[in-house]
Amino acid sequence: MFDGKKIYKDSNIGSRIRSTREHLRYTQEGLGKLVGVNTQHISDIERGESGFTVAKLMRFCEILNISADYILFGKESAFDGSPLLAAIKKLDDKERDVTHEMIELYLKKLK
């Protein structure tokens, strides 16, 4: 039962968080520090053994740069349909990493 404080436990939610964390090369410990929970809690969430508050959901979205729709339902948000994002999604991991580095350098140069 939803008590207003915790999101229900769900291994699908946990697996989406885990796969995004791994794709971004965060450790459970590193993500936990950024979200404000301990490593064990991240592990429990990823296995569907524990839930989290809406405030933590917002932190996951912010840190992992994904939508709540994706975390909760596995669906992309409407804004994810941009041509640029569609092109990036077609890249392999190495190409995506290079693109990410180039964008970071570009943004750094703008500052």
C-alpha positions in Angstrom: 0.0 0.0 0.0 1.2 3.5 -0.8 1.8 5.5 2.4 2.4 8.8 0.8 6.1 8.7 1.7 7.5 5.9 -0.3 7.2 4.9 -3.9 6.2 1.2 -4.1 8.9 -1.3 -4.4 9.4 -2.4 -8.0 12.3 -4.3 -9.6 11.6 -2.7 -13.0 12.2 0.8 -11.5 15.3 -0.5 -9.9 16.6 -2.0 -13.1 16.1 1.2 -15.0 18.0 3.1 -12.3 20.8 0.5 -12.4 21.1 0.5 -16.1 21.2 4.3 -16.3 23.7 4.4 -13.4 26.0 1.9 -15.2 25.7 3.6 -18.5 26.8 6.9 -16.9 29.6 4.9 -15.1 28.4 5.8 -11.6 29.2 3.3 -8.8 26.4 2.6 -6.3 28.4 4.4 -3.7 28.9 7.5 -6.0 25.3 7.7 -6.9 24.3 7.2 -3.3 26.4 10.1 -2.2 24.9 12.4 -4.9 21.3 11.3 -4.1 21.8 11.4 -0.3 21.4 7.7 0.6 23.9 5.0 1.5 25.2 2.4 -0.9 23.0 -0.4 0.6 19.9 1.7 -0.1 20.9 2.1 -3.7 21.5 -1.7 -3.9 18.1 -2.3 -2.3 16.3 0.1 -4.7 18.0 -1.5 -7.8 16.9 -5.0 -6.7 13.3 -3.8 -6.0 13.7 -4.4 -2.3 13.2 -0.8 -1.2 11.3 2.3 -2.3 12.2 6.0 -2.1 10.5 9.3 -1.5 9.4 11.7 -4.2 12.2 14.0 -3.2 14.7 11.2 -3.9 12.9 10.5 -7.2 13.5 14.1 -8.2 17.2 13.7 -7.2 17.5 10.5 -9.3 16.0 12.4 -12.3 18.3 15.3 -11.9 21.5 13.4 -11.3 20.9 10.7 -14.0 19.4 13.2 -16.4 16.3 11.1 -17.0 12.6 11.7 -16.6 10.4 10.4 -13.9 8.3 8.9 -16.6 11.2 6.7 -17.6 12.1 5.7 -14.0 8.5 4.9 -13.1 7.0 3.6 -16.3 9.9 2.9 -18.7 8.6 5.5 -21.2 10.5 8.3 -22.8 9.2 11.8 -22.2 7.8 13.9 -25.0 10.9 16.1 -25.0 13.0 13.0 -25.7 11.8 13.0 -29.3 14.1 15.7 -30.6 16.1 15.0 -33.7 19.4 15.5 -31.9 18.5 12.9 -29.2 17.3 10.5 -31.8 20.6 10.7 -33.7 22.6 10.3 -30.4 20.5 7.2 -29.5 21.6 5.6 -32.8 25.3 5.8 -31.9 27.3 3.0 -30.4 28.8 3.4 -26.9 32.1 4.6 -28.1 30.6 7.2 -30.5 28.2 8.3 -27.7 31.2 8.8 -25.4 33.1 10.9 -28.0 30.0 13.0 -28.6 29.5 13.5 -24.9 33.1 14.7 -24.6 32.8 17.0 -27.5 29.6 18.6 -26.1 31.2 19.0 -22.7 34.2 20.8 -24.3 31.9 23.0 -26.3 29.9 24.0 -23.3 33.0 24.6 -21.3 34.3 26.9 -24.1 31.0 28.9 -24.0 31.4 29.7 -20.3 
